[in-house]
Amino acid sequence: MIINLKDIKPADAQNFLQHAIAPRPICFASTIDKEGNINLSPFSFFNLFSSNPPVVIFSPARRVRNNTTKHSLENVLQVPEVVINIVDYDMVQQTSLASCEFPKGINEFIKAGFTTQKATLVQPPMVKESKVKLECKVLEVKPLGTQGGAGNLIICEVLCMHIDESILDETGKIDQTKLHHVARLGGDWYAKIDETNLFKVAKPNTQLGIGVDALPKSIRQSKILTGNNLGQLANVHEMPFVDPAFNDDKLKNIIQYFSINPEDMDKELHRYAKELLDVGKVAEAWQVLLADY
Ligand SMILES: Cc1cc2nc3c(=O)[nH]c(=O)nc-3n(C[C@H](O)[C@H](O)[C@H](O)COP(=O)(O)O)c2cc1C
């Protein structure tokens, strides 16, 4: 299916885009107007765009339904400061409640049952319950259009971060497994990040991977190894050599059992290599595949 976004209703375009561009982190933005009224609203059109200078952007859009603007936008135009509270699983239902269209002047901290905590450098208060809070100065507000659905980029410089010590590791850095982020997807869908779905992808920063094109043809065209497996194998800096010290009983059995049938041996070696790759044992998988040559 190919969709030309100009040919469909804005609400349908929003639906396709929000399901496809997901999961999105959630900025729970605390803002204040010049009379001192506090607002707290979640925005998943949000991300980090620069670390030096530290810049994050979120986007309160004009409502698709009636083209009205959001209080958060109006507030930062009056007082260009915001606290961005990072949303974790423990806060998600109350965060969603804060997104109700309460009339102007209604404090969502109270409505959603969150506790205010004084910020150090900006006027809007922080959400005490959030485990990471960013005090920000608004650098620029950039409207992206005038129609319903048009975003307004609120470009923020992060002045200071408050990090709950319960999510730190022993070196004082954030332990990714301890901050149970939630993210927004399409419709009512959310994702919860925890140890059951976190995984690592090894990325060499200084050395180049050999690339899939440099893999031997039998590996590249394997019916057993997947695209992920090829990506892992091709991430080595140079073609590995057979390591005579690699002493593996399963490999020995495969070679012994299938020596009369090279085609089956090939398949069996690929199956075993896949097993190893799927648990992150790239060097071992290479040794298994090299036994083929
Ligand atoms: C998790 C979540 C993410 C949201 N993300 C956005 C967003 O990125 N942009 C937007 O305009 N509205 C977004 N909304 C809807 C706003 O939170 C909602 O319109 C809110 O009432 C705006 O409040 P305000 O008028 O007090 O600023 C989101 C709602 C939820 C629950």
The ligand as a Gaussian input file, in Angstrom:
#p B3LYP/6-31G(d) Opt

LIG

0 1
 C        1.377000      10.146000      26.174000
 C        0.792000      11.317000      25.444000
 C        1.524000      11.965000      24.496000
 C        1.028000      13.076000      23.820000
 N        1.782000      13.698000      22.901000
 C        1.350000      14.831000      22.316000
 C        2.181000      15.538000      21.403000
 O        3.325000      15.160000      21.142000
 N        1.692000      16.677000      20.847000
 C        0.454000      17.138000      21.158000
 O        0.079000      18.174000      20.640000
 N       -0.349000      16.490000      22.013000
 C        0.076000      15.360000      22.606000
 N       -0.716000      14.707000      23.514000
 C       -1.993000      15.311000      23.886000
 C       -1.760000      16.447000      24.902000
 O       -1.160000      15.973000      26.070000
 C       -3.117000      17.053000      25.236000
 O       -3.610000      17.702000      24.095000
 C       -3.095000      18.008000      26.404000
 O       -4.423000      18.275000      26.752000
 C       -2.431000      19.310000      26.085000
 O       -2.568000      20.070000      27.249000
 P       -2.467000      21.626000      27.336000
 O       -3.523000      22.235000      26.441000
 O       -2.749000      21.847000      28.789000
 O       -1.082000      22.029000      26.958000
 C       -0.269000      13.554000      24.143000
 C       -1.038000      12.877000      25.093000
 C       -0.513000      11.773000      25.740000
 C       -1.344000      11.059000      26.766000

